[in-house]
Every structure is written in structure tokens, then in C-alpha cells.
Amino acid sequence: MDLQGKTVVITGGSQGIGEHMAVGFAAKGASVLVVARGEDKLRAVAERIGGDHLVADLSSASHVDGLVDACLERLGHIDVWVNNAGLETSDAFADTDRDVVRAVNRLNLEAPMLLTRDVLDHMLPRRSGHIVQISSQAGVVPFPGFTAYCGTKAGLTNFTESLRLELKGCGVGLTVVAPGPVATDMWDRADYKGSYLEPALKRFRILQQLPIIPVEKIAAQAVAAVEGDRRHVRLPRRAAIYHALNNLPRRIVELGLIGVKLRRPAVGRS
Ligand SMILES: NC(=O)c1ccc[n+]([C@@H]2O[C@H](COP(=O)([O-])OP(=O)(O)OC[C@H]3O[C@@H](n4cnc5c(N)ncnc54)[C@H](OP(=O)(O)O)[C@@H]3O)[C@@H](O)[C@H]2O)c1
């Protein structure tokens, strides 16, 4: 997709990966609307890129339900939707507060699914659009401390790969971004001295399996994936084997479905 003049919505666009993606899309000539809870940071990002902002708490059902319509009111139409807002867990699952488990599921899995559902109502009739899911390497591998987080990211990844089969030929692209550790506040909140994760992270550092990805790099690759209509962004490269093994059953199903004609989603028929 040529991004010049396109409209982009990024949830969690006030800092970290979302902020850097907002800067990247704007540099390509797109109009970007950033969404998050904290208005000051959001407004600063929007002003810096000549974009717009909208305050919403995506762990709240009522904020999720009206969000796509609110974005359409601002932008007129939506070319690219990025589900990026996310929350980590970093304690033993049995010690994790039930409210945290619920909030992580709502923000990392329920909200992206519902927002994808709502934005498809808009994109399918136009037979055009691209949806980016910011998942994680934690959706492919287990890791103690990230347990609830791993569950939500595995769900987001496999939800999107299944949706890809349904959307074949509908004109709407899907990209799953699955990074390992990225240098943002989220990683700092999980990786500190005395953290529950510390011993496991120490082992993986010794095994050379924990390179920290610069946030600019993952954001630039995600923007480029939309431009190039690529299915996946996976960093670091040394994790490629995890992704290849995880993706194998999906490739087998995809091959098994060659020639099978699925009914087009009603909303997308025109
Ligand atoms: N950093 C990593 O190591 C890493 C690795 C793999 C995948 N990821 C994924 O990348 C995505 C972005 O992570 P990041 O590292 O950039 O995190 P971050 O620096 O903590 O930024 C998170 C963003 O999400 C927003 N957000 C948080 N809770 C929200 C809520 N309830 N409603 C609306 N917005 C909310 C935050 O703004 P407010 O707090 O103002 O709402 C902020 O803009 C996440 O989905 C994460 O799982 C991160």
C-alpha cells in the first residue's frame, strides 16, 4: 500500500512501539490518529506528527465499542488499523491478581478482536485496508512470569492467522508483528533486579537468546510491512526457528484448503 495520503489509527500510540510507528507512518505521508488513555503524551505525539488524538481506555468495553465509529468521524475513512496497545504480566500466574488477569485479556485479546471486527465492517465493503496486530514472540514461546501475557498473545496471533484464511481475496491485508524484547517502558517494567522473571531472563541471556530490539527498528519494519503487504514481522532473527515451527501447522492447514471456496463475509459482498 502506498501510504501517501492514507489514514492510520494506532492504539497505544502515545509511547513506545506505537509512538514510533506513528512517526514512521506520518513520515510516509499518512494522516495518523493515535489512541491511548493519557492525554498529555497523546497530544504531544499528535502535534509532533501533524496528526490527531483520541482518549480511550481499551480495557473498558464501553470505550472499545464506540472507538471505530469515533475514529471514522474524525478521519472519514480508515486505511490502516494498528492494534498495538498492550499490557504485560511479570509475576507467577498464581500470584497475579484476578483483576490484572482480566485487564490483560481485555486489552491484549478482546479489544483487538472486537476492534478488528468493527473495522472490517468498514474495510470489507471498500475491499481495501490493512490491519496490523502487535503480538509478541511470547505468543509463540512460553515464558515463566509472562504466563497470562503469553496466553493473550498466542490467542491474538492464531486468531489473526485464522482470519487470514477467511479474508483471502477480500482486499484487506493482515500483518502480525511478533517481536522479542523491545527497549520500551514495558520491557523496563518486567526486567529489573529482583523481578520474578530475573532467573529465567538470566539463563536466556547466557544462551544468547535475549537481544534487545531497538524500538525504532521494529516500528520501521512494521510500517514497511504495511507498505509491502507482508504477513509477518519477526525479530530478532535468531528466533526464526520458533516461528517456523509454530507456523508449520498453519501452513499445513492452508495447503489443505487450497481450492476450497469459502462464502464471502456478507458485509464484504458488493
Ligand atoms: N516492549 C516489548 O518488549 C514488547 C515485546 C513484544 C511485543 N510488545 C507489544 O508491543 C505493544 C506495545 O508495547 P510497548 O512496549 O510499546 O509498551 P508501552 O511503552 O508500555 O506502551 C503501551 C501503550 O499502550 C497504551 N495503553 C496501555 N494501556 C491502555 C489501555 N487500557 N487503553 C488504551 N491504551 C493503553 C499506553 O498509553 P496509556 O498508558 O496512556 O494508555 C501506551 O501508549 C504491546 O502490545 C506489547 O505487548 C512489546
The ligand as a MOL file (V3000), in Angstrom:
LIG
                    3D

  0  0  0     0  0            999 V3000
M  V30 BEGIN CTAB
M  V30 COUNTS 48 52 0 0 0
M  V30 BEGIN ATOM
M  V30 1 N 8.3070 -3.9350 24.7570 0
M  V30 2 C 8.4200 -5.2100 24.4640 0
M  V30 3 O 9.3900 -5.8790 24.8610 0
M  V30 4 C 7.3930 -5.8710 23.5970 0
M  V30 5 C 7.7320 -7.1150 23.0010 0
M  V30 6 C 6.7890 -7.7520 22.2110 0
M  V30 7 C 5.5590 -7.1810 21.9960 0
M  V30 8 N 5.2670 -5.9800 22.5920 0 CHG=1
M  V30 9 C 3.9230 -5.4400 22.3590 0
M  V30 10 O 4.0170 -4.1650 21.7540 0
M  V30 11 C 2.8840 -3.3750 22.1060 0
M  V30 12 C 3.3570 -2.0150 22.5860 0
M  V30 13 O 4.2000 -2.2050 23.7000 0
M  V30 14 P 5.2670 -1.1260 24.1980 0
M  V30 15 O 6.4580 -1.8840 24.5840 0
M  V30 16 O 5.3660 -0.0140 23.2360 0 CHG=-1
M  V30 17 O 4.5310 -0.6820 25.5520 0
M  V30 18 P 4.4640 0.7020 26.3290 0
M  V30 19 O 5.6840 1.5200 26.1110 0
M  V30 20 O 4.0600 0.3460 27.7360 0
M  V30 21 O 3.2330 1.4610 25.6050 0
M  V30 22 C 1.9360 0.9480 25.7170 0
M  V30 23 C 0.9620 1.8700 25.0140 0
M  V30 24 O -0.3570 1.3490 25.1910 0
M  V30 25 C -1.1890 2.3330 25.8470 0
M  V30 26 N -2.1260 1.6550 26.7330 0
M  V30 27 C -1.8430 0.9070 27.8160 0
M  V30 28 N -2.9660 0.5040 28.4090 0
M  V30 29 C -4.0030 1.0080 27.6730 0
M  V30 30 C -5.4200 0.9690 27.7870 0
M  V30 31 N -6.0260 0.3210 28.7990 0
M  V30 32 N -6.1640 1.5880 26.8490 0
M  V30 33 C -5.5870 2.2740 25.8280 0
M  V30 34 N -4.2430 2.3580 25.6820 0
M  V30 35 C -3.4680 1.7370 26.5930 0
M  V30 36 C -0.2010 3.2160 26.6040 0
M  V30 37 O -0.7090 4.5250 26.8680 0
M  V30 38 P -1.5540 4.8540 28.2090 0
M  V30 39 O -0.8530 4.1660 29.3420 0
M  V30 40 O -1.5470 6.3460 28.3070 0
M  V30 41 O -2.9250 4.3380 27.9700 0
M  V30 42 C 0.9390 3.2800 25.5860 0
M  V30 43 O 0.6380 4.2120 24.5760 0
M  V30 44 C 2.1160 -4.1700 23.1590 0
M  V30 45 O 1.0130 -4.8260 22.5760 0
M  V30 46 C 3.1360 -5.1930 23.6290 0
M  V30 47 O 2.5370 -6.3570 24.1250 0
M  V30 48 C 6.1490 -5.3140 23.3660 0
M  V30 END ATOM
M  V30 BEGIN BOND
M  V30 1 1 1 2
M  V30 2 2 2 3
M  V30 3 1 2 4
M  V30 4 1 4 5
M  V30 5 2 4 48
M  V30 6 2 5 6
M  V30 7 1 6 7
M  V30 8 2 7 8
M  V30 9 1 8 9
M  V30 10 1 8 48
M  V30 11 1 9 10
M  V30 12 1 9 46
M  V30 13 1 10 11
M  V30 14 1 11 12
M  V30 15 1 11 44
M  V30 16 1 12 13
M  V30 17 1 13 14
M  V30 18 2 14 15
M  V30 19 1 14 16
M  V30 20 1 14 17
M  V30 21 1 17 18
M  V30 22 2 18 19
M  V30 23 1 18 20
M  V30 24 1 18 21
M  V30 25 1 21 22
M  V30 26 1 22 23
M  V30 27 1 23 24
M  V30 28 1 23 42
M  V30 29 1 24 25
M  V30 30 1 25 26
M  V30 31 1 25 36
M  V30 32 1 26 27
M  V30 33 1 26 35
M  V30 34 2 27 28
M  V30 35 1 28 29
M  V30 36 1 29 30
M  V30 37 2 29 35
M  V30 38 1 30 31
M  V30 39 2 30 32
M  V30 40 1 32 33
M  V30 41 2 33 34
M  V30 42 1 34 35
M  V30 43 1 36 37
M  V30 44 1 36 42
M  V30 45 1 37 38
M  V30 46 2 38 39
M  V30 47 1 38 40
M  V30 48 1 38 41
M  V30 49 1 42 43
M  V30 50 1 44 45
M  V30 51 1 44 46
M  V30 52 1 46 47
M  V30 END BOND
M  V30 END CTAB
M  END
